[in-house]
């Protein structure tokens, strides 16, 4: 079994984006730019998506 090489990041933002992942990462980072938030505060700040019928 071979070990996979660890990712090397040039700046902390690269590591953050790798950990967060998903389509909401940019929006979450924008909200966090104004200060720290609790998880529930971030959930409330996310837009509500309507299901298509």
mmCIF file as Biopython writes it, N, C-alpha, C and O atoms, coordinates in Angstrom:
data_model
#
loop_
_atom_site.group_PDB
_atom_site.id
_atom_site.type_symbol
_atom_site.label_atom_id
_atom_site.label_alt_id
_atom_site.label_comp_id
_atom_site.label_asym_id
_atom_site.label_entity_id
_atom_site.label_seq_id
_atom_site.pdbx_PDB_ins_code
_atom_site.Cartn_x
_atom_site.Cartn_y
_atom_site.Cartn_z
_atom_site.occupancy
_atom_site.B_iso_or_equiv
_atom_site.auth_seq_id
_atom_site.auth_asym_id
_atom_site.pdbx_PDB_model_num
ATOM 1   N N  . UNK A ? 1  ? 0.837   -1.175 0.000   1.0 0.0 1  A 1 
ATOM 2   C CA . UNK A ? 1  ? 0.000   0.000  0.000   1.0 0.0 1  A 1 
ATOM 3   C C  . UNK A ? 1  ? 0.889   1.248  0.000   1.0 0.0 1  A 1 
ATOM 4   O O  . UNK A ? 1  ? 1.774   1.386  0.844   1.0 0.0 1  A 1 
ATOM 5   N N  . UNK A ? 2  ? 0.647   2.152  -0.951  1.0 0.0 2  A 1 
ATOM 6   C CA . UNK A ? 2  ? 1.446   3.366  -1.058  1.0 0.0 2  A 1 
ATOM 7   C C  . UNK A ? 2  ? 0.755   4.518  -0.335  1.0 0.0 2  A 1 
ATOM 8   O O  . UNK A ? 2  ? -0.469  4.639  -0.361  1.0 0.0 2  A 1 
ATOM 9   N N  . UNK A ? 3  ? 1.548   5.350  0.301   1.0 0.0 3  A 1 
ATOM 10  C CA . UNK A ? 3  ? 1.011   6.535  0.943   1.0 0.0 3  A 1 
ATOM 11  C C  . UNK A ? 3  ? 0.835   7.635  -0.095  1.0 0.0 3  A 1 
ATOM 12  O O  . UNK A ? 3  ? 1.701   7.851  -0.943  1.0 0.0 3  A 1 
ATOM 13  N N  . UNK A ? 4  ? -0.275  8.310  -0.018  1.0 0.0 4  A 1 
ATOM 14  C CA . UNK A ? 4  ? -0.500  9.429  -0.933  1.0 0.0 4  A 1 
ATOM 15  C C  . UNK A ? 4  ? 0.185   10.665 -0.367  1.0 0.0 4  A 1 
ATOM 16  O O  . UNK A ? 4  ? 0.148   10.902 0.840   1.0 0.0 4  A 1 
ATOM 17  N N  . UNK A ? 5  ? 0.808   11.448 -1.234  1.0 0.0 5  A 1 
ATOM 18  C CA . UNK A ? 5  ? 1.462   12.661 -0.752  1.0 0.0 5  A 1 
ATOM 19  C C  . UNK A ? 5  ? 0.437   13.664 -0.230  1.0 0.0 5  A 1 
ATOM 20  O O  . UNK A ? 5  ? -0.661  13.786 -0.774  1.0 0.0 5  A 1 
ATOM 21  N N  . UNK A ? 6  ? 0.809   14.385 0.838   1.0 0.0 6  A 1 
ATOM 22  C CA . UNK A ? 6  ? -0.078  15.404 1.397   1.0 0.0 6  A 1 
ATOM 23  C C  . UNK A ? 6  ? -0.081  16.613 0.480   1.0 0.0 6  A 1 
ATOM 24  O O  . UNK A ? 6  ? 0.903   16.909 -0.198  1.0 0.0 6  A 1 
ATOM 25  N N  . UNK A ? 7  ? -1.210  17.301 0.478   1.0 0.0 7  A 1 
ATOM 26  C CA . UNK A ? 7  ? -1.292  18.529 -0.314  1.0 0.0 7  A 1 
ATOM 27  C C  . UNK A ? 7  ? -0.397  19.591 0.304   1.0 0.0 7  A 1 
ATOM 28  O O  . UNK A ? 7  ? -0.304  19.711 1.525   1.0 0.0 7  A 1 
ATOM 29  N N  . UNK A ? 8  ? 0.252   20.351 -0.548  1.0 0.0 8  A 1 
ATOM 30  C CA . UNK A ? 8  ? 1.053   21.472 -0.083  1.0 0.0 8  A 1 
ATOM 31  C C  . UNK A ? 8  ? 0.358   22.743 -0.514  1.0 0.0 8  A 1 
ATOM 32  O O  . UNK A ? 8  ? 0.002   22.902 -1.682  1.0 0.0 8  A 1 
ATOM 33  N N  . UNK A ? 9  ? 0.167   23.639 0.419   1.0 0.0 9  A 1 
ATOM 34  C CA . UNK A ? 9  ? -0.540  24.881 0.153   1.0 0.0 9  A 1 
ATOM 35  C C  . UNK A ? 9  ? 0.431   26.047 0.211   1.0 0.0 9  A 1 
ATOM 36  O O  . UNK A ? 9  ? 1.334   26.084 1.047   1.0 0.0 9  A 1 
ATOM 37  N N  . UNK A ? 10 ? 0.231   26.992 -0.684  1.0 0.0 10 A 1 
ATOM 38  C CA . UNK A ? 10 ? 1.075   28.183 -0.716  1.0 0.0 10 A 1 
ATOM 39  C C  . UNK A ? 10 ? 0.594   29.248 0.257   1.0 0.0 10 A 1 
ATOM 40  O O  . UNK A ? 10 ? 1.396   29.985 0.831   1.0 0.0 10 A 1 
ATOM 41  N N  . UNK A ? 11 ? -0.712  29.325 0.439   1.0 0.0 11 A 1 
ATOM 42  C CA . UNK A ? 11 ? -1.291  30.308 1.358   1.0 0.0 11 A 1 
ATOM 43  C C  . UNK A ? 11 ? -2.403  29.635 2.162   1.0 0.0 11 A 1 
ATOM 44  O O  . UNK A ? 11 ? -2.974  28.646 1.701   1.0 0.0 11 A 1 
ATOM 45  N N  . UNK A ? 12 ? -2.723  30.144 3.348   1.0 0.0 12 A 1 
ATOM 46  C CA . UNK A ? 12 ? -3.754  29.533 4.187   1.0 0.0 12 A 1 
ATOM 47  C C  . UNK A ? 12 ? -5.134  29.456 3.518   1.0 0.0 12 A 1 
ATOM 48  O O  . UNK A ? 12 ? -5.917  28.552 3.811   1.0 0.0 12 A 1 
ATOM 49  N N  . UNK A ? 13 ? -5.425  30.391 2.634   1.0 0.0 13 A 1 
ATOM 50  C CA . UNK A ? 13 ? -6.731  30.383 1.971   1.0 0.0 13 A 1 
ATOM 51  C C  . UNK A ? 13 ? -6.920  29.124 1.127   1.0 0.0 13 A 1 
ATOM 52  O O  . UNK A ? 13 ? -8.037  28.618 1.022   1.0 0.0 13 A 1 
ATOM 53  N N  . UNK A ? 14 ? -5.851  28.615 0.526   1.0 0.0 14 A 1 
ATOM 54  C CA . UNK A ? 14 ? -5.952  27.380 -0.255  1.0 0.0 14 A 1 
ATOM 55  C C  . UNK A ? 14 ? -6.355  26.204 0.627   1.0 0.0 14 A 1 
ATOM 56  O O  . UNK A ? 14 ? -7.195  25.394 0.235   1.0 0.0 14 A 1 
ATOM 57  N N  . UNK A ? 15 ? -5.773  26.107 1.791   1.0 0.0 15 A 1 
ATOM 58  C CA . UNK A ? 15 ? -6.112  25.029 2.720   1.0 0.0 15 A 1 
ATOM 59  C C  . UNK A ? 15 ? -7.552  25.168 3.190   1.0 0.0 15 A 1 
ATOM 60  O O  . UNK A ? 15 ? -8.266  24.172 3.308   1.0 0.0 15 A 1 
ATOM 61  N N  . UNK A ? 16 ? -7.981  26.392 3.460   1.0 0.0 16 A 1 
ATOM 62  C CA . UNK A ? 16 ? -9.351  26.637 3.907   1.0 0.0 16 A 1 
ATOM 63  C C  . UNK A ? 16 ? -10.350 26.206 2.854   1.0 0.0 16 A 1 
ATOM 64  O O  . UNK A ? 16 ? -11.332 25.538 3.175   1.0 0.0 16 A 1 
ATOM 65  N N  . UNK A ? 17 ? -10.122 26.573 1.607   1.0 0.0 17 A 1 
ATOM 66  C CA . UNK A ? 17 ? -11.038 26.204 0.528   1.0 0.0 17 A 1 
ATOM 67  C C  . UNK A ? 17 ? -11.069 24.695 0.316   1.0 0.0 17 A 1 
ATOM 68  O O  . UNK A ? 17 ? -12.112 24.135 -0.025  1.0 0.0 17 A 1 
ATOM 69  N N  . UNK A ? 18 ? -9.935  24.039 0.516   1.0 0.0 18 A 1 
ATOM 70  C CA . UNK A ? 18 ? -9.875  22.588 0.367   1.0 0.0 18 A 1 
ATOM 71  C C  . UNK A ? 18 ? -10.696 21.897 1.454   1.0 0.0 18 A 1 
ATOM 72  O O  . UNK A ? 18 ? -11.366 20.898 1.191   1.0 0.0 18 A 1 
ATOM 73  N N  . UNK A ? 19 ? -10.643 22.427 2.662   1.0 0.0 19 A 1 
ATOM 74  C CA . UNK A ? 19 ? -11.381 21.830 3.782   1.0 0.0 19 A 1 
ATOM 75  C C  . UNK A ? 19 ? -12.876 22.089 3.661   1.0 0.0 19 A 1 
ATOM 76  O O  . UNK A ? 19 ? -13.684 21.186 3.876   1.0 0.0 19 A 1 
ATOM 77  N N  . UNK A ? 20 ? -13.245 23.315 3.319   1.0 0.0 20 A 1 
ATOM 78  C CA . UNK A ? 20 ? -14.669 23.647 3.247   1.0 0.0 20 A 1 
ATOM 79  C C  . UNK A ? 20 ? -15.367 22.916 2.112   1.0 0.0 20 A 1 
ATOM 80  O O  . UNK A ? 20 ? -16.362 22.226 2.333   1.0 0.0 20 A 1 
ATOM 81  N N  . UNK A ? 21 ? -14.854 23.064 0.906   1.0 0.0 21 A 1 
ATOM 82  C CA . UNK A ? 21 ? -15.447 22.404 -0.245  1.0 0.0 21 A 1 
ATOM 83  C C  . UNK A ? 21 ? -16.898 22.793 -0.469  1.0 0.0 21 A 1 
ATOM 84  O O  . UNK A ? 21 ? -17.470 23.562 0.303   1.0 0.0 21 A 1 
ATOM 85  N N  . UNK A ? 22 ? -17.483 22.265 -1.518  1.0 0.0 22 A 1 
ATOM 86  C CA . UNK A ? 22 ? -18.902 22.480 -1.786  1.0 0.0 22 A 1 
ATOM 87  C C  . UNK A ? 22 ? -19.220 23.815 -2.411  1.0 0.0 22 A 1 
ATOM 88  O O  . UNK A ? 22 ? -18.358 24.680 -2.567  1.0 0.0 22 A 1 
ATOM 89  N N  . UNK A ? 23 ? -20.484 23.957 -2.764  1.0 0.0 23 A 1 
ATOM 90  C CA . UNK A ? 23 ? -20.910 25.153 -3.492  1.0 0.0 23 A 1 
ATOM 91  C C  . UNK A ? 23 ? -21.113 26.372 -2.595  1.0 0.0 23 A 1 
ATOM 92  O O  . UNK A ? 23 ? -21.260 27.484 -3.100  1.0 0.0 23 A 1 
ATOM 93  N N  . UNK A ? 24 ? -21.124 26.183 -1.268  1.0 0.0 24 A 1 
ATOM 94  C CA . UNK A ? 24 ? -21.399 27.292 -0.365  1.0 0.0 24 A 1 
ATOM 95  C C  . UNK A ? 24 ? -20.125 27.944 0.184   1.0 0.0 24 A 1 
ATOM 96  O O  . UNK A ? 24 ? -20.212 28.919 0.930   1.0 0.0 24 A 1 
ATOM 97  N N  . UNK A ? 25 ? -18.954 27.427 -0.170  1.0 0.0 25 A 1 
ATOM 98  C CA . UNK A ? 25 ? -17.731 27.913 0.458   1.0 0.0 25 A 1 
ATOM 99  C C  . UNK A ? 25 ? -17.502 29.406 0.262   1.0 0.0 25 A 1 
ATOM 100 O O  . UNK A ? 25 ? -17.090 30.089 1.200   1.0 0.0 25 A 1 
ATOM 101 N N  . UNK A ? 26 ? -17.755 29.919 -0.912  1.0 0.0 26 A 1 
ATOM 102 C CA . UNK A ? 26 ? -17.525 31.342 -1.165  1.0 0.0 26 A 1 
ATOM 103 C C  . UNK A ? 26 ? -18.443 32.199 -0.309  1.0 0.0 26 A 1 
ATOM 104 O O  . UNK A ? 26 ? -18.013 33.202 0.260   1.0 0.0 26 A 1 
ATOM 105 N N  . UNK A ? 27 ? -19.708 31.803 -0.218  1.0 0.0 27 A 1 
ATOM 106 C CA . UNK A ? 27 ? -20.668 32.554 0.583   1.0 0.0 27 A 1 
ATOM 107 C C  . UNK A ? 27 ? -20.300 32.516 2.067   1.0 0.0 27 A 1 
ATOM 108 O O  . UNK A ? 27 ? -20.401 33.527 2.763   1.0 0.0 27 A 1 
ATOM 109 N N  . UNK A ? 28 ? -19.874 31.350 2.544   1.0 0.0 28 A 1 
ATOM 110 C CA . UNK A ? 28 ? -19.466 31.220 3.945   1.0 0.0 28 A 1 
ATOM 111 C C  . UNK A ? 28 ? -18.260 32.106 4.235   1.0 0.0 28 A 1 
ATOM 112 O O  . UNK A ? 28 ? -18.227 32.790 5.258   1.0 0.0 28 A 1 
ATOM 113 N N  . UNK A ? 29 ? -17.277 32.101 3.352   1.0 0.0 29 A 1 
ATOM 114 C CA . UNK A ? 29 ? -16.088 32.936 3.556   1.0 0.0 29 A 1 
ATOM 115 C C  . UNK A ? 29 ? -16.432 34.423 3.543   1.0 0.0 29 A 1 
ATOM 116 O O  . UNK A ? 29 ? -15.838 35.207 4.284   1.0 0.0 29 A 1 
ATOM 117 N N  . UNK A ? 30 ? -17.386 34.808 2.708   1.0 0.0 30 A 1 
ATOM 118 C CA . UNK A ? 30 ? -17.818 36.216 2.686   1.0 0.0 30 A 1 
ATOM 119 C C  . UNK A ? 30 ? -18.423 36.613 4.025   1.0 0.0 30 A 1 
ATOM 120 O O  . UNK A ? 30 ? -18.137 37.695 4.537   1.0 0.0 30 A 1 
ATOM 121 N N  . UNK A ? 31 ? -19.254 35.750 4.593   1.0 0.0 31 A 1 
ATOM 122 C CA . UNK A ? 31 ? -19.853 36.046 5.893   1.0 0.0 31 A 1 
ATOM 123 C C  . UNK A ? 31 ? -18.795 36.075 6.993   1.0 0.0 31 A 1 
ATOM 124 O O  . UNK A ? 31 ? -18.880 36.900 7.903   1.0 0.0 31 A 1 
ATOM 125 N N  . UNK A ? 32 ? -17.806 35.194 6.924   1.0 0.0 32 A 1 
ATOM 126 C CA . UNK A ? 32 ? -16.763 35.140 7.950   1.0 0.0 32 A 1 
ATOM 127 C C  . UNK A ? 32 ? -15.778 36.303 7.838   1.0 0.0 32 A 1 
ATOM 128 O O  . UNK A ? 32 ? -15.045 36.583 8.786   1.0 0.0 32 A 1 
ATOM 129 N N  . UNK A ? 33 ? -15.754 36.975 6.699   1.0 0.0 33 A 1 
ATOM 130 C CA . UNK A ? 33 ? -14.860 38.112 6.531   1.0 0.0 33 A 1 
ATOM 131 C C  . UNK A ? 33 ? -15.230 39.258 7.472   1.0 0.0 33 A 1 
ATOM 132 O O  . UNK A ? 33 ? -14.390 40.098 7.791   1.0 0.0 33 A 1 
ATOM 133 N N  . UNK A ? 34 ? -16.485 39.290 7.915   1.0 0.0 34 A 1 
ATOM 134 C CA . UNK A ? 34 ? -16.949 40.345 8.812   1.0 0.0 34 A 1 
ATOM 135 C C  . UNK A ? 34 ? -16.795 39.966 10.278  1.0 0.0 34 A 1 
ATOM 136 O O  . UNK A ? 34 ? -17.185 40.736 11.155  1.0 0.0 34 A 1 
ATOM 137 N N  . UNK A ? 35 ? -16.240 38.808 10.558  1.0 0.0 35 A 1 
ATOM 138 C CA . UNK A ? 35 ? -16.008 38.384 11.933  1.0 0.0 35 A 1 
ATOM 139 C C  . UNK A ? 35 ? -16.441 36.944 12.135  1.0 0.0 35 A 1 
ATOM 140 O O  . UNK A ? 35 ? -17.099 36.348 11.282  1.0 0.0 35 A 1 
ATOM 141 N N  . UNK A ? 36 ? -16.061 36.398 13.279  1.0 0.0 36 A 1 
ATOM 142 C CA . UNK A ? 36 ? -16.390 34.995 13.554  1.0 0.0 36 A 1 
ATOM 143 C C  . UNK A ? 36 ? -17.892 34.843 13.794  1.0 0.0 36 A 1 
ATOM 144 O O  . UNK A ? 36 ? -18.557 35.751 14.292  1.0 0.0 36 A 1 
ATOM 145 N N  . UNK A ? 37 ? -18.403 33.674 13.427  1.0 0.0 37 A 1 
ATOM 146 C CA . UNK A ? 37 ? -19.826 33.376 13.595  1.0 0.0 37 A 1 
ATOM 147 C C  . UNK A ? 37 ? -19.965 31.943 14.081  1.0 0.0 37 A 1 
ATOM 148 O O  . UNK A ? 37 ? -19.125 31.090 13.793  1.0 0.0 37 A 1 
ATOM 149 N N  . UNK A ? 38 ? -21.022 31.697 14.810  1.0 0.0 38 A 1 
ATOM 150 C CA . UNK A ? 38 ? -21.346 30.337 15.219  1.0 0.0 38 A 1 
ATOM 151 C C  . UNK A ? 38 ? -21.960 29.605 14.036  1.0 0.0 38 A 1 
ATOM 152 O O  . UNK A ? 38 ? -22.453 30.226 13.094  1.0 0.0 38 A 1 
ATOM 153 N N  . UNK A ? 39 ? -21.924 28.281 14.095  1.0 0.0 39 A 1 
ATOM 154 C CA . UNK A ? 39 ? -22.444 27.466 13.000  1.0 0.0 39 A 1 
ATOM 155 C C  . UNK A ? 39 ? -23.900 27.800 12.703  1.0 0.0 39 A 1 
ATOM 156 O O  . UNK A ? 39 ? -24.286 27.920 11.541  1.0 0.0 39 A 1 
ATOM 157 N N  . UNK A ? 40 ? -24.700 27.948 13.738  1.0 0.0 40 A 1 
ATOM 158 C CA . UNK A ? 40 ? -26.118 28.245 13.547  1.0 0.0 40 A 1 
ATOM 159 C C  . UNK A ? 40 ? -26.319 29.606 12.886  1.0 0.0 40 A 1 
ATOM 160 O O  . UNK A ? 40 ? -27.244 29.775 12.091  1.0 0.0 40 A 1 
ATOM 161 N N  . UNK A ? 41 ? -25.473 30.567 13.201  1.0 0.0 41 A 1 
ATOM 162 C CA . UNK A ? 41 ? -25.568 31.887 12.568  1.0 0.0 41 A 1 
ATOM 163 C C  . UNK A ? 41 ? -25.289 31.780 11.064  1.0 0.0 41 A 1 
ATOM 164 O O  . UNK A ? 41 ? -25.947 32.435 10.256  1.0 0.0 41 A 1 
ATOM 165 N N  . UNK A ? 42 ? -24.314 30.953 10.700  1.0 0.0 42 A 1 
ATOM 166 C CA . UNK A ? 42 ? -24.012 30.756 9.280   1.0 0.0 42 A 1 
ATOM 167 C C  . UNK A ? 42 ? -25.171 30.055 8.571   1.0 0.0 42 A 1 
ATOM 168 O O  . UNK A ? 42 ? -25.520 30.411 7.445   1.0 0.0 42 A 1 
ATOM 169 N N  . UNK A ? 43 ? -25.761 29.067 9.226   1.0 0.0 43 A 1 
ATOM 170 C CA . UNK A ? 43 ? -26.901 28.365 8.618   1.0 0.0 43 A 1 
ATOM 171 C C  . UNK A ? 43 ? -28.055 29.322 8.350   1.0 0.0 43 A 1 
ATOM 172 O O  . UNK A ? 43 ? -28.695 29.247 7.301   1.0 0.0 43 A 1 
ATOM 173 N N  . UNK A ? 44 ? -28.322 30.220 9.294   1.0 0.0 44 A 1 
ATOM 174 C CA . UNK A ? 44 ? -29.410 31.187 9.123   1.0 0.0 44 A 1 
ATOM 175 C C  . UNK A ? 44 ? -29.099 32.202 8.019   1.0 0.0 44 A 1 
ATOM 176 O O  . UNK A ? 44 ? -30.014 32.747 7.401   1.0 0.0 44 A 1 
ATOM 177 N N  . UNK A ? 45 ? -27.827 32.452 7.775   1.0 0.0 45 A 1 
ATOM 178 C CA . UNK A ? 45 ? -27.422 33.425 6.761   1.0 0.0 45 A 1 
ATOM 179 C C  . UNK A ? 45 ? -27.485 32.865 5.341   1.0 0.0 45 A 1 
ATOM 180 O O  . UNK A ? 45 ? -27.471 33.630 4.378   1.0 0.0 45 A 1 
ATOM 181 N N  . UNK A ? 46 ? -27.554 31.547 5.201   1.0 0.0 46 A 1 
ATOM 182 C CA . UNK A ? 46 ? -27.604 30.918 3.877   1.0 0.0 46 A 1 
ATOM 183 C C  . UNK A ? 46 ? -28.978 31.124 3.250   1.0 0.0 46 A 1 
ATOM 184 O O  . UNK A ? 46 ? -29.989 31.084 3.952   1.0 0.0 46 A 1 
ATOM 185 N N  . UNK A ? 47 ? -29.027 31.344 1.942   1.0 0.0 47 A 1 
ATOM 186 C CA . UNK A ? 47 ? -30.314 31.511 1.268   1.0 0.0 47 A 1 
ATOM 187 C C  . UNK A ? 47 ? -31.109 30.208 1.267   1.0 0.0 47 A 1 
ATOM 188 O O  . UNK A ? 47 ? -30.546 29.113 1.240   1.0 0.0 47 A 1 
ATOM 189 N N  . UNK A ? 48 ? -32.430 30.358 1.297   1.0 0.0 48 A 1 
ATOM 190 C CA . UNK A ? 48 ? -33.305 29.194 1.241   1.0 0.0 48 A 1 
ATOM 191 C C  . UNK A ? 48 ? -33.533 28.840 -0.223  1.0 0.0 48 A 1 
ATOM 192 O O  . UNK A ? 48 ? -33.952 29.685 -1.014  1.0 0.0 48 A 1 
ATOM 193 N N  . UNK A ? 49 ? -33.262 27.612 -0.573  1.0 0.0 49 A 1 
ATOM 194 C CA . UNK A ? 49 ? -33.463 27.171 -1.954  1.0 0.0 49 A 1 
ATOM 195 C C  . UNK A ? 49 ? -34.841 26.545 -2.078  1.0 0.0 49 A 1 
ATOM 196 O O  . UNK A ? 49 ? -35.229 25.700 -1.272  1.0 0.0 49 A 1 
ATOM 197 N N  . UNK A ? 50 ? -35.562 26.961 -3.080  1.0 0.0 50 A 1 
ATOM 198 C CA . UNK A ? 50 ? -36.894 26.392 -3.315  1.0 0.0 50 A 1 
ATOM 199 C C  . UNK A ? 50 ? -36.793 25.202 -4.214  1.0 0.0 50 A 1 
ATOM 200 O O  . UNK A ? 50 ? -36.041 25.208 -5.188  1.0 0.0 50 A 1 
ATOM 201 N N  . UNK A ? 51 ? -37.557 24.164 -3.891  1.0 0.0 51 A 1 
ATOM 202 C CA . UNK A ? 51 ? -37.575 22.977 -4.721  1.0 0.0 51 A 1 
ATOM 203 C C  . UNK A ? 51 ? -38.461 23.213 -5.928  1.0 0.0 51 A 1 
ATOM 204 O O  . UNK A ? 51 ? -39.524 23.825 -5.828  1.0 0.0 51 A 1 
ATOM 205 N N  . UNK A ? 52 ? -38.006 22.714 -7.077  1.0 0.0 52 A 1 
ATOM 206 C CA . UNK A ? 52 ? -38.815 22.813 -8.283  1.0 0.0 52 A 1 
ATOM 207 C C  . UNK A ? 52 ? -39.839 21.703 -8.273  1.0 0.0 52 A 1 
ATOM 208 O O  . UNK A ? 52 ? -39.529 20.563 -7.927  1.0 0.0 52 A 1 
ATOM 209 N N  . UNK A ? 53 ? -41.050 22.034 -8.651  1.0 0.0 53 A 1 
ATOM 210 C CA . UNK A ? 53 ? -42.119 21.026 -8.693  1.0 0.0 53 A 1 
ATOM 211 C C  . UNK A ? 53 ? -42.161 20.318 -10.021 1.0 0.0 53 A 1 
ATOM 212 O O  . UNK A ? 53 ? -42.999 19.440 -10.227 1.0 0.0 53 A 1 
#
